[in-house]
Amino acid sequence: MTEHIPVRKRKGAETRARRTMTAKEGAARLGVSPRTIQRIIAEPREEFEARARERRERAAELRASGLKYKEIAEEMGISTGAVGALLHEARKYSVSS
């Protein structure tokens, strides 16, 4: 049986594994500015906004189903503070919670 690793820890490990160098280090290696590197690797705005909307909707759905902030945080792999921020944004953008 495999060991259960909380989503939050797993996502953090994946992020660290992908991030092998900083934009500044990459820029120095390639002879370009750090901003150029950031522009190249940046997520397109439409994708970011869609992902943000999905996260807000998911948090609102979980809250509407009766979960507490801590339970939502564990389910989504984020902090309870981030849950609060997502739910605040969901209310601001008229996503039912």
N, C-alpha and C positions, 0 to 999 in steps of 0.2 A: 504494500500500500504506500502511495506517495504522501509525503508530508504536505499539509495544507499551509500555504504561504498567503498571508493576508494580501488583498489586492493592492493596498497602498504600498506595502514593501516591495511587491513584485514590480509595480509600475516604476518605483524609484530605482530599482536595480536595472530595469530595462533602459531607463533614461540615461543612467550613468554608463551603461554598456555602449549605448549609441554615441554618447558624447565623448569622443576620444581626445579632442583638443578644443580649446576656446577659439572664438572667431579671431581674436588677436594673434594666437599662435598660427592658425591657418593662413591668415593674411600675411604674416611674416614669411611663412614658408613659400607662399605663391607670389609674393611681391605686390600685393594689392592692399587696399585699405580694409580694416575690420568691417566697415559698413558694407563694402562690396560683398564680403563673405556672408554677412547677415542677410543682405538682399537675396542672394542666391539660394540660401537654405530656408528662407522664410516661407511659412505656409501661406498660400493665397488667401486673401481677405474673405472671399466667399466661403471657402472651406472652413476657415476659423469661425466665421459667424454662424455657419450651419452647425458646427460642432458645439459651439457655445449654446445655441438654441436647444439642441438635443439634450445637453447637460441640464439646462434650466428645466426643461419639460420633464426629464427623468426625475429630478429632485422633487418637483411639484407632484408628480404621480405617486412617488413613494410616500410623500407627506400626506397626500390625500388618502392613501391606503391605511394611514394610521401609524406609520413608523415615526419614531422619535428621531431627533437630529443625529444622535450618536449612531443609531441603526442605519440611517441614510448614509452617514459618513463611512461606515464600515462597508456597506453595500457598494458604494461608488468609489471607494478607495481614496477619500479626501478627508480633510479635517472638518470638525463640527463648525468651525468658523466659515469655512468655504461653503458648507451647506447653507448656513444663514445667508451668506452673500448670494448664493444661487436662488434661494427662495425669495429674497428681497428683489432681485432682478426679475424673477418670474412674475411677481406681483406688479412690478413696474411695467413690464411688457405684456400684462394682462393674460398670463398663463395661469389657469386656475390651480390653486393649491389647497 
